[in-house]
Amino acid sequence: MISLIRLNLLLSVAISIEGIFLLKPESTIIAFVDKLLTLRCSTNSSYLLIFTYNTPSGNELNPQSKTEELPGGVTLISTTFLVTKELDTTNVTCSAAGTSYHSAATITTYTLPNGLSNIKVCQLDHFVFVSWDKIFAPKGINITYSISDNRGLQTVINNSSYSFFLNETSEINYYVSITVIGTAPAANQTDNSSITTLPYKLNGTVRLDLSYDKDNSSRVGTKWLLLFKVELHHLHPDQCIIDNETLKGASVMNCLSSSDSCINSTSVHYDEHNNEINSTNLLPAREKYNSTLCFNYLGTNIISQPVQTSKLLSCKNYSNIYCNRHS
């Protein structure tokens, strides 16, 4: 005789208990509040199968049960119920009446946040970054974000940010709608948040200009210590988060204008008092290089406008190419 229990047709590992085989789901199932959940239990023996419920006080499951006779003498019973509040656990057990044979499912519930919080729109160089606070869900709940904007973007992502290239010289109106999608695979459930909409006026391309402080450069032995900076006053401080954590891995590429030779300086830090990025570069010569700041912002390579310390005719694009190769 064979007894089977399964949650929403989820297949799992079969174990043997005195000749009765139970097909058991995960020991803990995550489900959404206010979504219907179905458990099924079947047997090809003459045993009467019964569902029992153990739920915290104050919550009414109001289960609806159904019995079906299937080919091969198999009897299938199912129970469908709605968990109406977020609980620690609800235990549902399928038992064969008059025996010690049973199988249980422990159900915990989760409420999907009703939209996004702390949305930021940051413009750096030719890129626009839209980010928000990440939604932390328990194990067993998958979170994705469905995005639709007025520039033709239609996508679903796992990360709590996205970016796009902007090559405009004037202000444009940007509009985006984002929906949080939660899935609970073990419970075969999907839930959506309300749509979060964001209208925003983009300012066109926001340049990052690297400047060379020629007057404060100094000689150190046989080399020159060159000082560079990028002022950030034109960035919105509540939208673009640039700090020393952001600048981990940042570098200034100093490339000879007459060859493919570049020197990479990783001495880059954020000056909070002056709201600028500073970099010190120890180079063999003072006025032979083209220099470019490179750093990663939310997974995208940001490259400043190059500054020329060289008196020679520069290879204008080389620093940018080098940054893309080595960031």
JOHU-V774954 format. One record per residue. N is the residue number from 1. PHI is phi in radians with two decimals (NA if undefined). PSI is psi in radians with two decimals (NA if undefined). BURIAL is b if it has 24 or more other ideal C-beta (glycine too) atoms within 12 Angstrom, else e. Layout:
BEGIN
N,PHI,PSI,BURIAL
N,PHI,PSI,BURIAL
END
This chain:
BEGIN
1,NA,2.49,e
2,-2.20,2.28,b
3,-2.06,2.34,b
4,-2.19,2.39,b
5,-2.24,2.36,b
6,-2.63,2.67,b
7,-1.81,1.99,b
8,0.92,0.71,b
9,1.10,0.34,e
10,-1.34,2.08,b
11,-1.43,2.52,e
12,-2.57,-2.72,e
13,-1.52,2.31,e
14,-1.51,2.34,e
15,-2.21,2.64,e
16,-1.79,2.27,e
17,-2.24,1.73,e
18,0.86,0.82,e
19,1.49,-0.18,e
20,-1.76,2.23,b
21,-1.80,2.22,e
22,-1.91,2.29,b
23,-1.73,1.82,b
24,-1.83,2.33,b
25,-1.32,-3.07,b
26,-1.00,2.61,b
27,-1.14,-0.53,e
28,-2.20,2.21,b
29,-1.95,2.26,b
30,-1.68,2.23,b
31,-2.31,2.85,b
32,-1.55,2.52,b
33,-1.12,2.46,b
34,1.14,0.46,e
35,-2.10,2.41,b
36,-1.14,2.42,b
37,-2.22,2.36,b
38,-2.12,2.32,b
39,-2.01,2.49,b
40,-2.22,2.51,b
41,-2.48,2.35,b
42,-2.46,2.77,b
43,-2.64,2.65,b
44,-1.89,0.28,e
45,-1.72,-3.05,e
46,-1.61,0.09,e
47,-1.15,2.54,b
48,-1.51,2.16,e
49,-1.66,2.40,b
50,-2.31,2.39,b
51,-1.68,2.35,b
52,-2.16,2.67,e
53,-2.25,2.42,b
54,-2.30,1.89,e
55,-2.30,2.63,b
56,-1.00,2.63,e
57,-1.09,2.59,e
58,1.64,-0.07,e
59,-2.08,2.27,b
60,-1.88,2.09,e
61,-1.40,-0.61,b
62,0.84,1.00,e
63,-1.20,2.54,b
64,-1.97,2.11,e
65,-1.89,2.67,b
66,-2.55,2.48,e
67,-2.06,2.36,e
68,-2.26,2.51,e
69,-1.75,2.12,e
70,-1.89,2.84,e
71,-0.97,2.63,e
72,1.44,0.27,e
73,1.31,0.37,e
74,-1.58,2.31,e
75,-1.86,2.25,b
76,-2.04,2.21,b
77,-2.03,2.54,b
78,-2.36,2.64,b
79,-2.29,2.33,b
80,-2.16,2.31,b
81,-2.60,2.92,b
82,-2.12,2.13,b
83,-1.53,2.08,b
84,-1.70,-0.05,e
85,-2.60,2.83,e
86,-1.33,2.15,e
87,-2.18,2.87,b
88,-1.24,-1.00,e
89,-2.64,2.62,e
90,-2.26,2.25,b
91,-1.90,2.24,b
92,-2.13,2.24,b
93,-2.15,2.33,b
94,-1.77,2.16,b
95,-2.20,2.58,b
96,-1.57,2.01,b
97,-0.99,2.36,e
98,1.43,0.08,e
99,-2.28,3.07,e
100,-1.69,0.11,e
101,-1.38,2.23,b
102,-2.79,2.86,b
103,-2.56,2.43,b
104,-2.15,2.62,b
105,-2.12,2.27,b
106,-1.80,2.15,b
107,-2.00,2.23,b
108,-2.00,2.70,b
109,-2.12,2.78,b
110,-2.49,2.42,b
111,-1.82,2.14,b
112,-1.26,2.30,b
113,-1.00,2.54,b
114,-1.56,1.11,e
115,2.01,-3.02,e
116,-1.78,2.80,b
117,-2.32,2.71,e
118,1.00,0.87,e
119,-1.30,2.33,b
120,-2.17,2.52,b
121,-2.17,1.95,b
122,-2.01,2.31,b
123,-1.92,2.14,b
124,-2.34,2.07,b
125,1.00,-2.20,b
126,-1.64,0.21,b
127,-2.01,2.56,b
128,-2.04,2.24,b
129,-1.99,2.23,b
130,-2.00,2.17,b
131,-2.43,2.87,b
132,-2.73,2.94,b
133,-1.15,2.27,e
134,-1.15,2.45,e
135,-1.57,2.11,b
136,-1.70,2.04,e
137,-2.02,2.71,b
138,-1.20,2.84,e
139,-1.02,2.31,e
140,1.84,-0.18,b
141,-1.99,2.19,b
142,-1.80,2.34,b
143,-2.01,2.24,b
144,-2.30,2.95,b
145,-2.27,2.18,b
146,-1.66,2.19,b
147,-2.11,2.36,b
148,-2.48,2.18,e
149,-2.26,3.09,b
150,-1.51,0.20,e
151,-1.87,0.15,e
152,1.67,0.06,e
153,-1.32,2.19,e
154,-2.40,1.83,e
155,-2.70,2.86,e
156,-2.16,2.22,e
157,-2.20,2.83,b
158,-1.67,-0.44,e
159,-1.47,2.82,e
160,-1.65,0.60,b
161,-2.87,2.76,b
162,-2.65,2.90,b
163,-2.49,2.81,b
164,-2.58,2.74,b
165,-1.46,2.36,e
166,-2.25,2.16,b
167,-2.20,1.01,e
168,-1.96,2.67,e
169,-1.87,-0.17,e
170,-2.25,2.99,e
171,-1.14,2.48,e
172,-2.37,2.65,e
173,-1.57,2.20,e
174,-2.00,2.45,b
175,-2.45,2.26,e
176,-2.41,2.54,b
177,-2.09,2.30,b
178,-2.26,2.29,b
179,-2.09,2.32,b
180,-1.46,2.24,b
181,-2.02,2.16,b
182,-1.96,2.40,b
183,-2.19,2.43,b
184,-2.07,1.55,b
185,-1.01,-0.70,e
186,-1.16,-0.50,b
187,-1.72,-0.01,b
188,0.98,0.80,b
189,-2.18,2.65,b
190,-2.35,2.47,e
191,-2.41,2.54,b
192,-2.12,2.51,b
193,-1.44,3.05,b
194,-1.17,2.73,e
195,-1.34,2.24,e
196,-1.67,2.16,b
197,-1.94,2.54,e
198,-2.42,1.92,b
199,-1.59,2.43,e
200,-2.65,2.46,b
201,-1.69,2.00,e
202,-1.51,2.53,b
203,-1.72,0.31,b
204,1.37,-2.94,e
205,-1.15,2.29,e
206,-1.87,1.87,b
207,-1.31,2.57,b
208,-2.01,1.88,b
209,-1.77,2.07,b
210,-1.46,2.23,b
211,-2.03,2.64,b
212,-1.91,2.08,b
213,-1.54,1.43,e
214,-1.09,-0.69,e
215,-1.18,-0.47,e
216,-1.77,0.21,e
217,-1.32,2.59,e
218,-2.47,2.77,e
219,-1.57,2.34,e
220,-2.20,1.72,e
221,1.11,-2.15,e
222,-1.62,0.05,e
223,-2.06,3.05,e
224,-2.07,2.36,b
225,-1.70,1.91,e
226,-1.79,2.43,b
227,-1.91,2.30,b
228,-2.22,2.72,b
229,-2.64,2.71,b
230,-2.21,1.99,b
231,-1.32,2.45,b
232,-2.05,0.27,b
233,-1.10,-0.45,e
234,-1.46,-0.08,e
235,-1.56,2.57,b
236,-1.31,2.03,e
237,-1.13,-0.43,e
238,-1.54,-0.11,e
239,-1.91,-0.71,b
240,-1.82,2.05,b
241,-1.73,1.70,b
242,-2.04,2.11,b
243,-2.63,-3.01,e
244,-1.16,-0.46,e
245,-1.18,-0.76,e
246,-1.06,-0.64,b
247,-1.54,0.15,b
248,-1.07,2.23,e
249,1.51,-0.05,e
250,-1.21,2.72,b
251,-2.70,2.79,b
252,-1.93,2.13,b
253,-1.59,2.08,b
254,-1.90,1.90,b
255,-2.01,2.34,b
256,-1.13,2.35,b
257,-1.25,-0.33,b
258,-1.76,0.02,e
259,-2.72,-3.09,e
260,-1.62,0.27,e
261,-1.47,2.19,e
262,-2.27,2.57,b
263,-2.01,2.20,b
264,-1.72,2.12,b
265,-1.90,2.16,b
266,-1.77,0.19,e
267,-1.42,1.37,e
268,-2.23,2.29,b
269,-2.60,2.85,b
270,-1.69,2.24,b
271,-1.71,1.76,e
272,-1.16,-0.65,e
273,-1.08,-0.76,e
274,-1.71,-0.03,e
275,0.90,1.05,e
276,-2.65,2.80,b
277,-1.69,2.27,b
278,-2.05,2.62,b
279,-2.60,2.36,b
280,-1.91,2.37,b
281,-2.30,2.12,b
282,-1.68,1.95,b
283,-2.17,2.69,b
284,-1.16,-0.43,e
285,-2.45,2.84,b
286,-1.60,-0.73,b
287,-2.26,0.95,e
288,-2.28,0.13,b
289,-2.11,2.69,b
290,-1.91,2.29,b
291,-2.15,2.49,b
292,-2.47,2.34,b
293,-1.52,2.34,b
294,-2.24,2.35,b
295,-2.71,2.83,b
296,-1.78,2.21,b
297,-2.16,1.96,b
298,0.89,0.75,b
299,1.50,0.04,e
300,-2.03,2.41,b
301,-1.37,2.09,b
302,-1.82,2.28,b
303,-2.20,2.16,b
304,-1.28,2.94,b
305,-1.15,2.37,b
306,-1.27,2.62,b
307,-2.03,2.46,b
308,-1.84,1.98,b
309,-1.58,-0.18,b
310,-1.39,2.50,b
311,-1.57,-0.10,e
312,-1.52,2.94,e
313,-1.16,2.16,e
314,-1.55,2.71,b
315,-1.62,1.61,b
316,-1.07,-0.61,e
317,-1.64,-0.11,e
318,-1.16,-0.73,b
319,-1.04,-0.71,b
320,-1.11,-0.75,b
321,-1.08,-0.72,e
322,-1.13,-0.70,b
323,-1.05,-0.77,b
324,-1.11,-0.57,e
325,-1.31,-0.57,e
326,-2.03,0.11,e
327,-1.59,NA,b
END
